[in-house]
């Protein structure tokens, strides 16, 4: 077996960096999608309230709550896996 050279370690770090970048981009895209859905739900809620269709409000409020929980999950708990965590859960440099 050959020992890992400095160049090999740098290559591994660049692959890991690209992976973290991909995870961050996917997280951002998902947050944008959830926010667009949230805006659509808000528009439907306002329209239902103005039309006095109060029976439609409960499902819209529940859907909005689900979007809120998904957003919190994406922001606080969805992180790339690593072996080097700090107390806040982020990577040490």
PDB file with one MODEL, atoms N, CA, C and O in Angstrom:
MODEL        1
ATOM      1  N   UNK A   1       0.829  -1.189   0.000  1.00  0.00           N
ATOM      2  CA  UNK A   1       0.000   0.000   0.000  1.00  0.00           C
ATOM      3  C   UNK A   1       0.873   1.251   0.000  1.00  0.00           C
ATOM      4  O   UNK A   1       1.911   1.300   0.660  1.00  0.00           O
ATOM      5  N   UNK A   2       0.441   2.247  -0.740  1.00  0.00           N
ATOM      6  CA  UNK A   2       1.164   3.507  -0.797  1.00  0.00           C
ATOM      7  C   UNK A   2       0.563   4.487   0.189  1.00  0.00           C
ATOM      8  O   UNK A   2      -0.661   4.577   0.291  1.00  0.00           O
ATOM      9  N   UNK A   3       1.379   5.217   0.912  1.00  0.00           N
ATOM     10  CA  UNK A   3       0.828   6.229   1.826  1.00  0.00           C
ATOM     11  C   UNK A   3       0.205   7.367   1.023  1.00  0.00           C
ATOM     12  O   UNK A   3       0.611   7.643  -0.105  1.00  0.00           O
ATOM     13  N   UNK A   4      -0.775   8.014   1.616  1.00  0.00           N
ATOM     14  CA  UNK A   4      -1.441   9.140   0.964  1.00  0.00           C
ATOM     15  C   UNK A   4      -0.500  10.334   0.965  1.00  0.00           C
ATOM     16  O   UNK A   4       0.020  10.724   2.011  1.00  0.00           O
ATOM     17  N   UNK A   5      -0.289  10.898  -0.182  1.00  0.00           N
ATOM     18  CA  UNK A   5       0.586  12.060  -0.286  1.00  0.00           C
ATOM     19  C   UNK A   5      -0.198  13.324   0.004  1.00  0.00           C
ATOM     20  O   UNK A   5      -1.420  13.296   0.148  1.00  0.00           O
ATOM     21  N   UNK A   6       0.517  14.423   0.086  1.00  0.00           N
ATOM     22  CA  UNK A   6      -0.136  15.709   0.316  1.00  0.00           C
ATOM     23  C   UNK A   6      -1.090  16.027  -0.823  1.00  0.00           C
ATOM     24  O   UNK A   6      -2.180  16.552  -0.595  1.00  0.00           O
ATOM     25  N   UNK A   7      -0.688  15.715  -2.038  1.00  0.00           N
ATOM     26  CA  UNK A   7      -1.547  15.975  -3.192  1.00  0.00           C
ATOM     27  C   UNK A   7      -2.837  15.151  -3.104  1.00  0.00           C
ATOM     28  O   UNK A   7      -3.913  15.645  -3.441  1.00  0.00           O
ATOM     29  N   UNK A   8      -2.729  13.910  -2.658  1.00  0.00           N
ATOM     30  CA  UNK A   8      -3.905  13.061  -2.510  1.00  0.00           C
ATOM     31  C   UNK A   8      -4.873  13.598  -1.466  1.00  0.00           C
ATOM     32  O   UNK A   8      -6.089  13.562  -1.652  1.00  0.00           O
ATOM     33  N   UNK A   9      -4.318  14.096  -0.365  1.00  0.00           N
ATOM     34  CA  UNK A   9      -5.175  14.672   0.675  1.00  0.00           C
ATOM     35  C   UNK A   9      -5.867  15.929   0.179  1.00  0.00           C
ATOM     36  O   UNK A   9      -7.042  16.143   0.479  1.00  0.00           O
ATOM     37  N   UNK A  10      -5.160  16.769  -0.579  1.00  0.00           N
ATOM     38  CA  UNK A  10      -5.780  17.981  -1.132  1.00  0.00           C
ATOM     39  C   UNK A  10      -6.901  17.618  -2.089  1.00  0.00           C
ATOM     40  O   UNK A  10      -7.934  18.286  -2.129  1.00  0.00           O
ATOM     41  N   UNK A  11      -6.695  16.560  -2.861  1.00  0.00           N
ATOM     42  CA  UNK A  11      -7.723  16.112  -3.787  1.00  0.00           C
ATOM     43  C   UNK A  11      -8.961  15.644  -3.031  1.00  0.00           C
ATOM     44  O   UNK A  11     -10.087  15.929  -3.440  1.00  0.00           O
ATOM     45  N   UNK A  12      -8.752  14.918  -1.915  1.00  0.00           N
ATOM     46  CA  UNK A  12      -9.881  14.460  -1.119  1.00  0.00           C
ATOM     47  C   UNK A  12     -10.636  15.641  -0.517  1.00  0.00           C
ATOM     48  O   UNK A  12     -11.866  15.631  -0.469  1.00  0.00           O
ATOM     49  N   UNK A  13      -9.906  16.660  -0.056  1.00  0.00           N
ATOM     50  CA  UNK A  13     -10.561  17.836   0.516  1.00  0.00           C
ATOM     51  C   UNK A  13     -11.349  18.595  -0.531  1.00  0.00           C
ATOM     52  O   UNK A  13     -12.414  19.132  -0.226  1.00  0.00           O
ATOM     53  N   UNK A  14     -10.851  18.654  -1.761  1.00  0.00           N
ATOM     54  CA  UNK A  14     -11.599  19.371  -2.802  1.00  0.00           C
ATOM     55  C   UNK A  14     -12.875  18.619  -3.157  1.00  0.00           C
ATOM     56  O   UNK A  14     -13.899  19.240  -3.442  1.00  0.00           O
ATOM     57  N   UNK A  15     -12.825  17.276  -3.143  1.00  0.00           N
ATOM     58  CA  UNK A  15     -14.044  16.504  -3.388  1.00  0.00           C
ATOM     59  C   UNK A  15     -15.051  16.731  -2.265  1.00  0.00           C
ATOM     60  O   UNK A  15     -16.245  16.883  -2.521  1.00  0.00           O
ATOM     61  N   UNK A  16     -14.574  16.754  -1.026  1.00  0.00           N
ATOM     62  CA  UNK A  16     -15.458  16.990   0.109  1.00  0.00           C
ATOM     63  C   UNK A  16     -16.038  18.398   0.044  1.00  0.00           C
ATOM     64  O   UNK A  16     -17.207  18.604   0.369  1.00  0.00           O
ATOM     65  N   UNK A  17     -15.225  19.369  -0.375  1.00  0.00           N
ATOM     66  CA  UNK A  17     -15.709  20.746  -0.500  1.00  0.00           C
ATOM     67  C   UNK A  17     -16.792  20.863  -1.565  1.00  0.00           C
ATOM     68  O   UNK A  17     -17.775  21.582  -1.384  1.00  0.00           O
ATOM     69  N   UNK A  18     -16.606  20.145  -2.689  1.00  0.00           N
ATOM     70  CA  UNK A  18     -17.632  20.157  -3.736  1.00  0.00           C
ATOM     71  C   UNK A  18     -18.915  19.503  -3.247  1.00  0.00           C
ATOM     72  O   UNK A  18     -20.011  19.944  -3.593  1.00  0.00           O
ATOM     73  N   UNK A  19     -18.783  18.459  -2.447  1.00  0.00           N
ATOM     74  CA  UNK A  19     -19.960  17.794  -1.908  1.00  0.00           C
ATOM     75  C   UNK A  19     -20.733  18.690  -0.959  1.00  0.00           C
ATOM     76  O   UNK A  19     -21.963  18.729  -0.986  1.00  0.00           O
ATOM     77  N   UNK A  20     -19.993  19.417  -0.112  1.00  0.00           N
ATOM     78  CA  UNK A  20     -20.656  20.350   0.812  1.00  0.00           C
ATOM     79  C   UNK A  20     -21.327  21.483   0.054  1.00  0.00           C
ATOM     80  O   UNK A  20     -22.397  21.952   0.442  1.00  0.00           O
ATOM     81  N   UNK A  21     -20.692  21.922  -1.030  1.00  0.00           N
ATOM     82  CA  UNK A  21     -21.288  22.979  -1.854  1.00  0.00           C
ATOM     83  C   UNK A  21     -22.580  22.478  -2.492  1.00  0.00           C
ATOM     84  O   UNK A  21     -23.569  23.209  -2.545  1.00  0.00           O
ATOM     85  N   UNK A  22     -22.576  21.250  -2.972  1.00  0.00           N
ATOM     86  CA  UNK A  22     -23.780  20.679  -3.580  1.00  0.00           C
ATOM     87  C   UNK A  22     -24.909  20.562  -2.563  1.00  0.00           C
ATOM     88  O   UNK A  22     -26.067  20.828  -2.883  1.00  0.00           O
ATOM     89  N   UNK A  23     -24.573  20.165  -1.343  1.00  0.00           N
ATOM     90  CA  UNK A  23     -25.587  20.054  -0.290  1.00  0.00           C
ATOM     91  C   UNK A  23     -26.152  21.436   0.040  1.00  0.00           C
ATOM     92  O   UNK A  23     -27.362  21.588   0.211  1.00  0.00           O
ATOM     93  N   UNK A  24     -25.287  22.432   0.130  1.00  0.00           N
ATOM     94  CA  UNK A  24     -25.749  23.797   0.428  1.00  0.00           C
ATOM     95  C   UNK A  24     -26.642  24.326  -0.694  1.00  0.00           C
ATOM     96  O   UNK A  24     -27.643  24.991  -0.427  1.00  0.00           O
ATOM     97  N   UNK A  25     -26.289  24.037  -1.936  1.00  0.00           N
ATOM     98  CA  UNK A  25     -27.113  24.487  -3.057  1.00  0.00           C
ATOM     99  C   UNK A  25     -28.459  23.771  -3.070  1.00  0.00           C
ATOM    100  O   UNK A  25     -29.488  24.394  -3.336  1.00  0.00           O
ATOM    101  N   UNK A  26     -28.463  22.486  -2.790  1.00  0.00           N
ATOM    102  CA  UNK A  26     -29.723  21.737  -2.736  1.00  0.00           C
ATOM    103  C   UNK A  26     -30.612  22.259  -1.609  1.00  0.00           C
ATOM    104  O   UNK A  26     -31.829  22.371  -1.760  1.00  0.00           O
ATOM    105  N   UNK A  27     -29.990  22.571  -0.490  1.00  0.00           N
ATOM    106  CA  UNK A  27     -30.731  23.141   0.641  1.00  0.00           C
ATOM    107  C   UNK A  27     -31.375  24.471   0.260  1.00  0.00           C
ATOM    108  O   UNK A  27     -32.532  24.726   0.593  1.00  0.00           O
ATOM    109  N   UNK A  28     -30.613  25.321  -0.444  1.00  0.00           N
ATOM    110  CA  UNK A  28     -31.136  26.620  -0.867  1.00  0.00           C
ATOM    111  C   UNK A  28     -32.286  26.452  -1.850  1.00  0.00           C
ATOM    112  O   UNK A  28     -33.294  27.151  -1.740  1.00  0.00           O
ATOM    113  N   UNK A  29     -32.157  25.544  -2.802  1.00  0.00           N
ATOM    114  CA  UNK A  29     -33.228  25.304  -3.776  1.00  0.00           C
ATOM    115  C   UNK A  29     -34.485  24.811  -3.066  1.00  0.00           C
ATOM    116  O   UNK A  29     -35.588  25.257  -3.383  1.00  0.00           O
ATOM    117  N   UNK A  30     -34.333  23.901  -2.116  1.00  0.00           N
ATOM    118  CA  UNK A  30     -35.494  23.416  -1.373  1.00  0.00           C
ATOM    119  C   UNK A  30     -36.152  24.528  -0.560  1.00  0.00           C
ATOM    120  O   UNK A  30     -37.378  24.599  -0.484  1.00  0.00           O
ATOM    121  N   UNK A  31     -35.349  25.390   0.044  1.00  0.00           N
ATOM    122  CA  UNK A  31     -35.919  26.517   0.790  1.00  0.00           C
ATOM    123  C   UNK A  31     -36.692  27.455  -0.127  1.00  0.00           C
ATOM    124  O   UNK A  31     -37.755  27.950   0.247  1.00  0.00           O
ATOM    125  N   UNK A  32     -36.173  27.703  -1.317  1.00  0.00           N
ATOM    126  CA  UNK A  32     -36.873  28.562  -2.278  1.00  0.00           C
ATOM    127  C   UNK A  32     -38.198  27.921  -2.692  1.00  0.00           C
ATOM    128  O   UNK A  32     -39.221  28.601  -2.780  1.00  0.00           O
ATOM    129  N   UNK A  33     -38.177  26.618  -2.946  1.00  0.00           N
ATOM    130  CA  UNK A  33     -39.404  25.920  -3.341  1.00  0.00           C
ATOM    131  C   UNK A  33     -40.458  25.971  -2.238  1.00  0.00           C
ATOM    132  O   UNK A  33     -41.638  26.185  -2.514  1.00  0.00           O
ATOM    133  N   UNK A  34     -40.036  25.776  -1.000  1.00  0.00           N
ATOM    134  CA  UNK A  34     -40.979  25.829   0.122  1.00  0.00           C
ATOM    135  C   UNK A  34     -41.532  27.248   0.273  1.00  0.00           C
ATOM    136  O   UNK A  34     -42.717  27.421   0.558  1.00  0.00           O
ATOM    137  N   UNK A  35     -40.690  28.257   0.085  1.00  0.00           N
ATOM    138  CA  UNK A  35     -41.166  29.640   0.202  1.00  0.00           C
ATOM    139  C   UNK A  35     -42.146  30.007  -0.901  1.00  0.00           C
ATOM    140  O   UNK A  35     -43.102  30.743  -0.655  1.00  0.00           O
ATOM    141  N   UNK A  36     -41.927  29.508  -2.114  1.00  0.00           N
ATOM    142  CA  UNK A  36     -42.885  29.744  -3.199  1.00  0.00           C
ATOM    143  C   UNK A  36     -44.227  29.084  -2.862  1.00  0.00           C
ATOM    144  O   UNK A  36     -45.286  29.676  -3.073  1.00  0.00           O
ATOM    145  N   UNK A  37     -44.173  27.852  -2.337  1.00  0.00           N
ATOM    146  CA  UNK A  37     -45.408  27.184  -1.923  1.00  0.00           C
ATOM    147  C   UNK A  37     -46.094  27.960  -0.804  1.00  0.00           C
ATOM    148  O   UNK A  37     -47.320  28.068  -0.778  1.00  0.00           O
ATOM    149  N   UNK A  38     -45.310  28.492   0.108  1.00  0.00           N
ATOM    150  CA  UNK A  38     -45.864  29.280   1.208  1.00  0.00           C
ATOM    151  C   UNK A  38     -46.570  30.538   0.688  1.00  0.00           C
ATOM    152  O   UNK A  38     -47.638  30.901   1.181  1.00  0.00           O
ATOM    153  N   UNK A  39     -45.979  31.190  -0.293  1.00  0.00           N
ATOM    154  CA  UNK A  39     -46.623  32.369  -0.886  1.00  0.00           C
ATOM    155  C   UNK A  39     -47.923  31.999  -1.595  1.00  0.00           C
ATOM    156  O   UNK A  39     -48.905  32.737  -1.520  1.00  0.00           O
ATOM    157  N   UNK A  40     -47.930  30.854  -2.284  1.00  0.00           N
ATOM    158  CA  UNK A  40     -49.151  30.404  -2.946  1.00  0.00           C
ATOM    159  C   UNK A  40     -50.241  30.117  -1.911  1.00  0.00           C
ATOM    160  O   UNK A  40     -51.403  30.466  -2.116  1.00  0.00           O
ATOM    161  N   UNK A  41     -49.862  29.476  -0.793  1.00  0.00           N
ATOM    162  CA  UNK A  41     -50.824  29.190   0.277  1.00  0.00           C
ATOM    163  C   UNK A  41     -51.352  30.492   0.878  1.00  0.00           C
ATOM    164  O   UNK A  41     -52.543  30.602   1.172  1.00  0.00           O
ATOM    165  N   UNK A  42     -50.476  31.474   1.060  1.00  0.00           N
ATOM    166  CA  UNK A  42     -50.905  32.764   1.593  1.00  0.00           C
ATOM    167  C   UNK A  42     -51.915  33.436   0.661  1.00  0.00           C
ATOM    168  O   UNK A  42     -52.927  33.968   1.117  1.00  0.00           O
ATOM    169  N   UNK A  43     -51.637  33.409  -0.641  1.00  0.00           N
ATOM    170  CA  UNK A  43     -52.568  34.008  -1.603  1.00  0.00           C
ATOM    171  C   UNK A  43     -53.909  33.286  -1.583  1.00  0.00           C
ATOM    172  O   UNK A  43     -54.955  33.933  -1.647  1.00  0.00           O
ATOM    173  N   UNK A  44     -53.900  31.963  -1.497  1.00  0.00           N
ATOM    174  CA  UNK A  44     -55.143  31.199  -1.439  1.00  0.00           C
ATOM    175  C   UNK A  44     -55.902  31.484  -0.145  1.00  0.00           C
ATOM    176  O   UNK A  44     -57.132  31.532  -0.143  1.00  0.00           O
ATOM    177  N   UNK A  45     -55.183  31.671   0.941  1.00  0.00           N
ATOM    178  CA  UNK A  45     -55.822  31.975   2.225  1.00  0.00           C
ATOM    179  C   UNK A  45     -56.503  33.333   2.197  1.00  0.00           C
ATOM    180  O   UNK A  45     -57.636  33.474   2.656  1.00  0.00           O
ATOM    181  N   UNK A  46     -55.819  34.325   1.662  1.00  0.00           N
ATOM    182  CA  UNK A  46     -56.410  35.669   1.562  1.00  0.00           C
ATOM    183  C   UNK A  46     -57.637  35.643   0.653  1.00  0.00           C
ATOM    184  O   UNK A  46     -58.663  36.250   0.963  1.00  0.00           O
ATOM    185  N   UNK A  47     -57.521  34.938  -0.467  1.00  0.00           N
ATOM    186  CA  UNK A  47     -58.653  34.843  -1.393  1.00  0.00           C
ATOM    187  C   UNK A  47     -59.846  34.158  -0.735  1.00  0.00           C
ATOM    188  O   UNK A  47     -60.981  34.607  -0.900  1.00  0.00           O
ATOM    189  N   UNK A  48     -59.606  33.072   0.010  1.00  0.00           N
ATOM    190  CA  UNK A  48     -60.693  32.362   0.686  1.00  0.00           C
ATOM    191  C   UNK A  48     -61.323  33.222   1.777  1.00  0.00           C
ATOM    192  O   UNK A  48     -62.541  33.204   1.954  1.00  0.00           O
ATOM    193  N   UNK A  49     -60.515  33.964   2.497  1.00  0.00           N
ATOM    194  CA  UNK A  49     -61.051  34.824   3.562  1.00  0.00           C
ATOM    195  C   UNK A  49     -61.889  35.956   2.978  1.00  0.00           C
ATOM    196  O   UNK A  49     -62.945  36.288   3.516  1.00  0.00           O
ATOM    197  N   UNK A  50     -61.423  36.549   1.878  1.00  0.00           N
ATOM    198  CA  UNK A  50     -62.184  37.634   1.264  1.00  0.00           C
ATOM    199  C   UNK A  50     -63.482  37.147   0.633  1.00  0.00           C
ATOM    200  O   UNK A  50     -64.452  37.899   0.533  1.00  0.00           O
ATOM    201  N   UNK A  51     -63.496  35.879   0.205  1.00  0.00           N
ATOM    202  CA  UNK A  51     -64.706  35.315  -0.399  1.00  0.00           C
ATOM    203  C   UNK A  51     -65.630  34.694   0.655  1.00  0.00           C
ATOM    204  O   UNK A  51     -66.654  34.103   0.311  1.00  0.00           O
ATOM    205  N   UNK A  52     -65.275  34.826   1.924  1.00  0.00           N
ATOM    206  CA  UNK A  52     -66.039  34.277   3.052  1.00  0.00           C
ATOM    207  C   UNK A  52     -66.202  32.767   2.948  1.00  0.00           C
ATOM    208  O   UNK A  52     -67.248  32.229   3.314  1.00  0.00           O
ATOM    209  N   UNK A  53     -65.176  32.077   2.450  1.00  0.00           N
ATOM    210  CA  UNK A  53     -65.169  30.605   2.422  1.00  0.00           C
ATOM    211  C   UNK A  53     -64.295  30.139   3.584  1.00  0.00           C
ATOM    212  O   UNK A  53     -63.150  29.730   3.393  1.00  0.00           O
ATOM    213  N   UNK A  54     -64.844  30.207   4.760  1.00  0.00           N
ATOM    214  CA  UNK A  54     -64.074  29.934   5.962  1.00  0.00           C
ATOM    215  C   UNK A  54     -63.752  28.449   6.139  1.00  0.00           C
ATOM    216  O   UNK A  54     -62.845  28.100   6.894  1.00  0.00           O
ATOM    217  N   UNK A  55     -64.490  27.570   5.447  1.00  0.00           N
ATOM    218  CA  UNK A  55     -64.199  26.137   5.551  1.00  0.00           C
ATOM    219  C   UNK A  55     -62.869  25.791   4.891  1.00  0.00           C
ATOM    220  O   UNK A  55     -62.271  24.767   5.220  1.00  0.00           O
ATOM    221  N   UNK A  56     -62.401  26.611   3.982  1.00  0.00           N
ATOM    222  CA  UNK A  56     -61.125  26.355   3.302  1.00  0.00           C
ATOM    223  C   UNK A  56     -59.929  26.848   4.106  1.00  0.00           C
ATOM    224  O   UNK A  56     -58.788  26.528   3.775  1.00  0.00           O
ATOM    225  N   UNK A  57     -60.176  27.614   5.148  1.00  0.00           N
ATOM    226  CA  UNK A  57     -59.071  28.206   5.893  1.00  0.00           C
ATOM    227  C   UNK A  57     -58.291  27.184   6.723  1.00  0.00           C
ATOM    228  O   UNK A  57     -57.066  27.265   6.808  1.00  0.00           O
ATOM    229  N   UNK A  58     -58.993  26.222   7.336  1.00  0.00           N
ATOM    230  CA  UNK A  58     -58.292  25.251   8.187  1.00  0.00           C
ATOM    231  C   UNK A  58     -57.273  24.419   7.399  1.00  0.00           C
ATOM    232  O   UNK A  58     -56.135  24.296   7.853  1.00  0.00           O
ATOM    233  N   UNK A  59     -57.624  23.844   6.244  1.00  0.00           N
ATOM    234  CA  UNK A  59     -56.601  23.100   5.486  1.00  0.00           C
ATOM    235  C   UNK A  59     -55.438  23.991   5.027  1.00  0.00           C
ATOM    236  O   UNK A  59     -54.296  23.534   4.972  1.00  0.00           O
ATOM    237  N   UNK A  60     -55.714  25.233   4.706  1.00  0.00           N
ATOM    238  CA  UNK A  60     -54.649  26.140   4.286  1.00  0.00           C
ATOM    239  C   UNK A  60     -53.719  26.489   5.447  1.00  0.00           C
ATOM    240  O   UNK A  60     -52.507  26.594   5.259  1.00  0.00           O
ATOM    241  N   UNK A  61     -54.266  26.665   6.619  1.00  0.00           N
ATOM    242  CA  UNK A  61     -53.438  26.946   7.795  1.00  0.00           C
ATOM    243  C   UNK A  61     -52.594  25.725   8.146  1.00  0.00           C
ATOM    244  O   UNK A  61     -51.432  25.872   8.527  1.00  0.00           O
ATOM    245  N   UNK A  62     -53.157  24.526   8.025  1.00  0.00           N
ATOM    246  CA  UNK A  62     -52.389  23.304   8.286  1.00  0.00           C
ATOM    247  C   UNK A  62     -51.250  23.167   7.273  1.00  0.00           C
ATOM    248  O   UNK A  62     -50.124  22.836   7.646  1.00  0.00           O
ATOM    249  N   UNK A  63     -51.539  23.420   5.994  1.00  0.00           N
ATOM    250  CA  UNK A  63     -50.497  23.353   4.961  1.00  0.00           C
ATOM    251  C   UNK A  63     -49.400  24.375   5.223  1.00  0.00           C
ATOM    252  O   UNK A  63     -48.220  24.091   5.015  1.00  0.00           O
ATOM    253  N   UNK A  64     -49.782  25.552   5.674  1.00  0.00           N
ATOM    254  CA  UNK A  64     -48.798  26.577   5.999  1.00  0.00           C
ATOM    255  C   UNK A  64     -47.920  26.137   7.177  1.00  0.00           C
ATOM    256  O   UNK A  64     -46.711  26.368   7.172  1.00  0.00           O
ATOM    257  N   UNK A  65     -48.519  25.514   8.163  1.00  0.00           N
ATOM    258  CA  UNK A  65     -47.761  24.998   9.302  1.00  0.00           C
ATOM    259  C   UNK A  65     -46.782  23.914   8.888  1.00  0.00           C
ATOM    260  O   UNK A  65     -45.661  23.859   9.396  1.00  0.00           O
ATOM    261  N   UNK A  66     -47.196  23.052   7.972  1.00  0.00           N
ATOM    262  CA  UNK A  66     -46.294  22.011   7.471  1.00  0.00           C
ATOM    263  C   UNK A  66     -45.113  22.644   6.742  1.00  0.00           C
ATOM    264  O   UNK A  66     -43.972  22.218   6.917  1.00  0.00           O
ATOM    265  N   UNK A  67     -45.385  23.655   5.928  1.00  0.00           N
ATOM    266  CA  UNK A  67     -44.291  24.358   5.235  1.00  0.00           C
ATOM    267  C   UNK A  67     -43.334  25.000   6.238  1.00  0.00           C
ATOM    268  O   UNK A  67     -42.120  24.997   6.030  1.00  0.00           O
ATOM    269  N   UNK A  68     -43.871  25.543   7.310  1.00  0.00           N
ATOM    270  CA  UNK A  68     -43.040  26.162   8.337  1.00  0.00           C
ATOM    271  C   UNK A  68     -42.132  25.128   9.000  1.00  0.00           C
ATOM    272  O   UNK A  68     -40.949  25.392   9.214  1.00  0.00           O
ATOM    273  N   UNK A  69     -42.673  23.957   9.326  1.00  0.00           N
ATOM    274  CA  UNK A  69     -41.885  22.898   9.947  1.00  0.00           C
ATOM    275  C   UNK A  69     -40.803  22.398   8.988  1.00  0.00           C
ATOM    276  O   UNK A  69     -39.674  22.147   9.409  1.00  0.00           O
ATOM    277  N   UNK A  70     -41.138  22.251   7.703  1.00  0.00           N
ATOM    278  CA  UNK A  70     -40.152  21.821   6.711  1.00  0.00           C
ATOM    279  C   UNK A  70     -39.024  22.846   6.605  1.00  0.00           C
ATOM    280  O   UNK A  70     -37.854  22.476   6.508  1.00  0.00           O
ATOM    281  N   UNK A  71     -39.373  24.121   6.624  1.00  0.00           N
ATOM    282  CA  UNK A  71     -38.363  25.180   6.558  1.00  0.00           C
ATOM    283  C   UNK A  71     -37.432  25.128   7.775  1.00  0.00           C
ATOM    284  O   UNK A  71     -36.213  25.219   7.629  1.00  0.00           O
ATOM    285  N   UNK A  72     -37.999  24.984   8.960  1.00  0.00           N
ATOM    286  CA  UNK A  72     -37.169  24.885  10.164  1.00  0.00           C
ATOM    287  C   UNK A  72     -36.256  23.666  10.111  1.00  0.00           C
ATOM    288  O   UNK A  72     -35.098  23.730  10.525  1.00  0.00           O
ATOM    289  N   UNK A  73     -36.777  22.565   9.603  1.00  0.00           N
ATOM    290  CA  UNK A  73     -35.969  21.354   9.472  1.00  0.00           C
ATOM    291  C   UNK A  73     -34.809  21.578   8.525  1.00  0.00           C
ATOM    292  O   UNK A  73     -33.684  21.177   8.821  1.00  0.00           O
ATOM    293  N   UNK A  74     -35.062  22.210   7.391  1.00  0.00           N
ATOM    294  CA  UNK A  74     -33.999  22.466   6.422  1.00  0.00           C
ATOM    295  C   UNK A  74     -32.942  23.416   6.983  1.00  0.00           C
ATOM    296  O   UNK A  74     -31.754  23.254   6.705  1.00  0.00           O
ATOM    297  N   UNK A  75     -33.360  24.387   7.754  1.00  0.00           N
ATOM    298  CA  UNK A  75     -32.417  25.380   8.268  1.00  0.00           C
ATOM    299  C   UNK A  75     -31.578  24.813   9.415  1.00  0.00           C
ATOM    300  O   UNK A  75     -30.362  25.003   9.438  1.00  0.00           O
ATOM    301  N   UNK A  76     -32.206  24.124  10.362  1.00  0.00           N
ATOM    302  CA  UNK A  76     -31.503  23.758  11.588  1.00  0.00           C
ATOM    303  C   UNK A  76     -30.948  22.344  11.642  1.00  0.00           C
ATOM    304  O   UNK A  76     -29.940  22.120  12.312  1.00  0.00           O
ATOM    305  N   UNK A  77     -31.565  21.378  10.963  1.00  0.00           N
ATOM    306  CA  UNK A  77     -31.141  20.001  11.176  1.00  0.00           C
ATOM    307  C   UNK A  77     -30.543  19.319   9.961  1.00  0.00           C
ATOM    308  O   UNK A  77     -29.919  18.271  10.125  1.00  0.00           O
ATOM    309  N   UNK A  78     -30.691  19.833   8.776  1.00  0.00           N
ATOM    310  CA  UNK A  78     -30.219  19.153   7.569  1.00  0.00           C
ATOM    311  C   UNK A  78     -28.831  19.654   7.229  1.00  0.00           C
ATOM    312  O   UNK A  78     -28.686  20.722   6.634  1.00  0.00           O
ATOM    313  N   UNK A  79     -27.800  18.891   7.601  1.00  0.00           N
ATOM    314  CA  UNK A  79     -26.414  19.280   7.354  1.00  0.00           C
ATOM    315  C   UNK A  79     -25.671  18.110   6.730  1.00  0.00           C
ATOM    316  O   UNK A  79     -26.071  16.960   6.913  1.00  0.00           O
ATOM    317  N   UNK A  80     -24.603  18.380   6.002  1.00  0.00           N
ATOM    318  CA  UNK A  80     -23.814  17.268   5.458  1.00  0.00           C
ATOM    319  C   UNK A  80     -23.131  16.492   6.576  1.00  0.00           C
ATOM    320  O   UNK A  80     -22.742  17.065   7.594  1.00  0.00           O
ATOM    321  N   UNK A  81     -22.987  15.190   6.382  1.00  0.00           N
ATOM    322  CA  UNK A  81     -22.339  14.342   7.378  1.00  0.00           C
ATOM    323  C   UNK A  81     -20.832  14.568   7.347  1.00  0.00           C
ATOM    324  O   UNK A  81     -20.243  14.734   6.279  1.00  0.00           O
ATOM    325  N   UNK A  82     -20.218  14.573   8.517  1.00  0.00           N
ATOM    326  CA  UNK A  82     -18.782  14.726   8.615  1.00  0.00           C
ATOM    327  C   UNK A  82     -18.309  14.119   9.925  1.00  0.00           C
ATOM    328  O   UNK A  82     -19.101  13.888  10.838  1.00  0.00           O
ATOM    329  N   UNK A  83     -17.025  13.866  10.006  1.00  0.00           N
ATOM    330  CA  UNK A  83     -16.461  13.328  11.240  1.00  0.00           C
ATOM    331  C   UNK A  83     -15.944  14.424  12.154  1.00  0.00           C
ATOM    332  O   UNK A  83     -15.597  14.145  13.302  1.00  0.00           O
ATOM    333  N   UNK A  84     -15.880  15.656  11.685  1.00  0.00           N
ATOM    334  CA  UNK A  84     -15.288  16.756  12.452  1.00  0.00           C
ATOM    335  C   UNK A  84     -16.352  17.791  12.786  1.00  0.00           C
ATOM    336  O   UNK A  84     -16.583  18.722  12.015  1.00  0.00           O
ATOM    337  N   UNK A  85     -16.998  17.629  13.935  1.00  0.00           N
ATOM    338  CA  UNK A  85     -18.036  18.556  14.353  1.00  0.00           C
ATOM    339  C   UNK A  85     -17.536  19.474  15.459  1.00  0.00           C
ATOM    340  O   UNK A  85     -16.673  19.105  16.255  1.00  0.00           O
ATOM    341  N   UNK A  86     -18.094  20.673  15.489  1.00  0.00           N
ATOM    342  CA  UNK A  86     -17.904  21.544  16.636  1.00  0.00           C
ATOM    343  C   UNK A  86     -19.130  21.392  17.522  1.00  0.00           C
ATOM    344  O   UNK A  86     -20.005  20.581  17.217  1.00  0.00           O
ATOM    345  N   UNK A  87     -19.216  22.134  18.591  1.00  0.00           N
ATOM    346  CA  UNK A  87     -20.375  22.028  19.473  1.00  0.00           C
ATOM    347  C   UNK A  87     -21.659  22.495  18.790  1.00  0.00           C
ATOM    348  O   UNK A  87     -22.749  22.064  19.167  1.00  0.00           O
ATOM    349  N   UNK A  88     -21.542  23.378  17.783  1.00  0.00           N
ATOM    350  CA  UNK A  88     -22.744  23.837  17.084  1.00  0.00           C
ATOM    351  C   UNK A  88     -23.127  22.914  15.931  1.00  0.00           C
ATOM    352  O   UNK A  88     -24.183  23.091  15.323  1.00  0.00           O
ATOM    353  N   UNK A  89     -22.278  21.929  15.623  1.00  0.00           N
ATOM    354  CA  UNK A  89     -22.593  20.986  14.556  1.00  0.00           C
ATOM    355  C   UNK A  89     -21.931  21.299  13.238  1.00  0.00           C
ATOM    356  O   UNK A  89     -22.059  20.519  12.295  1.00  0.00           O
ATOM    357  N   UNK A  90     -21.236  22.400  13.135  1.00  0.00           N
ATOM    358  CA  UNK A  90     -20.579  22.761  11.882  1.00  0.00           C
ATOM    359  C   UNK A  90     -19.141  22.247  11.852  1.00  0.00           C
ATOM    360  O   UNK A  90     -18.571  21.896  12.885  1.00  0.00           O
ATOM    361  N   UNK A  91     -18.579  22.212  10.678  1.00  0.00           N
ATOM    362  CA  UNK A  91     -17.239  21.673  10.496  1.00  0.00           C
ATOM    363  C   UNK A  91     -16.164  22.602  11.019  1.00  0.00           C
ATOM    364  O   UNK A  91     -16.268  23.823  10.904  1.00  0.00           O
ATOM    365  N   UNK A  92     -15.117  22.002  11.602  1.00  0.00           N
ATOM    366  CA  UNK A  92     -13.940  22.765  11.988  1.00  0.00           C
ATOM    367  C   UNK A  92     -13.045  22.925  10.780  1.00  0.00           C
ATOM    368  O   UNK A  92     -12.964  22.016   9.953  1.00  0.00           O
ATOM    369  N   UNK A  93     -12.394  24.017  10.660  1.00  0.00           N
ATOM    370  CA  UNK A  93     -11.426  24.250   9.570  1.00  0.00           C
ATOM    371  C   UNK A  93     -10.036  24.167  10.128  1.00  0.00           C
ATOM    372  O   UNK A  93      -9.064  24.331   9.391  1.00  0.00           O
TER     373      UNK A  93
ENDMDL
END
